[in-house]
């Protein structure tokens, strides 16, 4: 499973190295305010989308645990990898939040940081449940899973059906 992540990361890296340079002139650059707004939107959309995908990955691992599709060790290693990446994204968002000129912009990024923290709590609760099999641990995981879903769907403007 981890091998697929490495292959995908390698493909993305190759795409960025192989892409032909674009010809630009000074007039094609947006005004600084527009560029800042575009950058913030890009960071926000990518981060929120990534966090939603991480939410799904945690859920997939929970489902695989429920049907005993993989060993505890394999699931635990994959969950650790998901948690490490979420933590790294969260840490970078924290840094990004400190350099934003507008308080309203940093508030949105702070919400993304909170979503990251919630996903880390959810993943840790799943990890505990996988270790113990305790129904109370399952209930904690399920509560955090629902909370994360609501927050992420709100951030992305997804409708609850």
Buried (B, 14 or more C-beta within 10 A) or exposed (E): EEEEEEEEEEEEEEEEEEEEEEEEEEEEEEEEEEEBBEEBEEBBEEBBEBBBEBBEBBBEBBEBBEEEEBEEEBBBBBBEBBBEBBBEBBEBBBEBBEEBEEEEBBEBBBBBBEBBEBBBBBBBBBBBBBEEEEEEBBEBBBEBBEBBBEBBBEBEEEEEE
